[in-house]
Amino acid sequence: MKNDELTEKVVMLGVYPFYINQAPYDQLLDSFDRNSERIHRALGEECIELIHIGSTAIKGMPGTPIVDIIAVCRSPNEPDNSQKILLENEGFIYQGEAPHTTGDFWFFGGDPNCKSGTIGRAVLHVVARGNSFIDESTAFVNYCNETPSAFDRYSKVKLEGAKLAVNGEEGQKLSEYKVFKSNTVNEIMNEAKNWAKYKAES
């Protein structure tokens, strides 16, 4: 697709479908619920809370339909081998520590036989209670949901990044899209943290 605008409802960034007006929100919530049940079965009482974060938690936000889930856990340590095996049995494969923050241990998974990047897939973030990633991620989602200007800026940069990725010389790459939007994401994140702090103090 060599156009100045993204005119389809869904475009492909490599193997990942990118929804111009977000995937059906009820289906994203159902995906969160199904995957949360699997995660809770695997982690049991170690898991204190499961939180829906990322673009799929911002109603109407364009993006891929992969649901991000934080599992807030009691232990500050990396999941042990038995926990990794239990999560793998539920369809979540360990990916190591995430590059964006310390103490965020990644698992990729989702519905059985669900294709990569489609509705039903999920990224699990296993973090200890008190990790700053929890408050920062929830602040970002809440700020975008409650602040139209932040929503609009994030939506705009995501659509622009998707267009560049689709039309890029190297083909349709999700990595190009992620790099393009990173500065705006950081700006909105800083605003969101200040916004959340102000709300907590007022």
N, C-alpha and C positions, 0 to 999 in steps of 0.2 A: 504494500500500500504506500504509494508515493503522493501523499496529499498534504496540504497545509493544515487540514483539520482532521480530527478523529470522528468520522461520521457513523461508524458502526457502533452497535451496543457493546460489542466485545471485540478486542483486538488481541493478537497473540504476541507476547514478548518471549520468544523462544517457545518452550512448551507450556508457558504460563498464560492462562487467559486473564486479560485485564478488562475489568468491567467499567465502562465509561460513567455509568450512573450507579455504581455499586451493584453487586449481586443481590438477589432478593433477600431483604433483611431478615425475614422470618426463617429463611433457610440457613443463614449465617448463625442465627441464635440456636437453631436446632443442632447445627454442627458443633457449636460450643457445648451444648448440653450433652450430646452423645459422647464427645471426646472427654468431657469432664468426668462422666461416669466411669470411663475406662481408667482415667488417671487416678481417680479416687479408689477404685478397686485395687490398683497396683500399689499405691502409697499408703493406703489405710489411714491410721491415726497420725502418722507422720505429717500428713497434709492438713494444715489448719484451714486453708482457704484457697479457692480457685477463682481467678479474676480474668475477665475478658478484656484484653488490651489491643492496641494496634488499630489500623484503619477499619477493620471489620466491626469494631466497637463504636465507631463514629457513624451515626446513621446518615446514609446518603453519600458517604465518601467514596470516590472512585478508587479502584485498586484491584489487586488480586484477591480471590476469595479465601485465602489461607487464614485461618483463625489463629491468633496468638493467645496463649493461655499461660498465666503465671500460676504455678503451684507454690504457695507460701508454706514452707516446711519448718519444723521445729529445729532440726539439726543445721548447724552452719557449714557442715562438711559436704563435699561432693557425694552424690548418691553412691552407695556401696554396690558391690556386684550383685547382691541379691535383689536390690531395688531395680537395678538396670535390667536384670532378667525379667522381673515381674512387669516392668514397663514394656519391654520388648514383646512379652507374651500378649500384651494389650495393643501391640502394633506401633510402639514408639521406640525408635532407634536412637541410641546415644550419639551425639555429635561433638562432645567435649564442651569446654568453657566458651561461651560466646565472646566475640571480639570487642563488643561495645561496652562491657562492664565486667567487673570482677564478681565472682560468686553467682553468675547466671549460667546454669548448666543446661545445655540445649538438647532436646529430643525432637526428632521429626517423625510424624505419624499421621494417623487419621483412620477413616473408615476402611474396613477390609476391601482390598482390590480397587481402592480409589486412586485415580490417576494423579500424577504429580501436578500440584498447583490448582486443582479443581475443588469445587465445594465438597466439604467433608475432610479435607486435609487440615492439619494443624501443626503449629510449632509450640512445643511445651518449654517453658522457662522454669526450671526448678531453682528456687532461691530461698534463702533463710529469712525468717521474719526479721524486720529491721533493715534489710538491704534497701539502699536508696532507690534502686531500680523500681521497686514497688510503687513508692509515692510519685516518682517522676513519671512513670508510665501512666498511672491513673490520672495524674494531673493533666497530662497531655490530652488524653481522651476527653476528660471533663471540660477542659478549656475549649477544645474544638467543638464539642457538642453545645456549649453554652455561649460561645463567642462567634458570631457570624463572620467577622473580619478574619479571624484565625482560620475558620473553616474554609473560607473563600481562598485565602492564600495557600493553604495546604492543598486544596483541591486543584487550584490552578497549576501549581508546580508539579503535581503528580501527572496531570494531563499533558503538560508541556514535556515532561520527562518521558512519558510513554510515547508521545509523538516522535521525539528524537530517537528513541530506541527502535521504534518500528521503521523509521526512515534512515537509520544509521548505515554507514558504509559497510560496517562489519555484520550487518544483519540485525535480527530482532533479539536484543539482549536485555535481560532483566538487570544485569549488573550496571549497564549504562543508565538505566532509569534510576536506580538506587543512588548512584553517585551524583546525578544531576539534582536530586531533591534534598541532598544531605544538608546543605547550608541553611535552607529554609526550615527544615526539620529542627535543626539546632536552635535557630532563632525562636521558633514557636515554643520549643521546649523551655528555653530560658524564661520566656514570657509566662508560660504555664506554671512554672515553679514559683515565680513572684506572685502570680494571681492566686495560687493555692495558699501561699503563705499569708497573703493579705486577708483572704477569706477566713483562714483559721484564727487570725488575730482580731478580726472585727466582730 
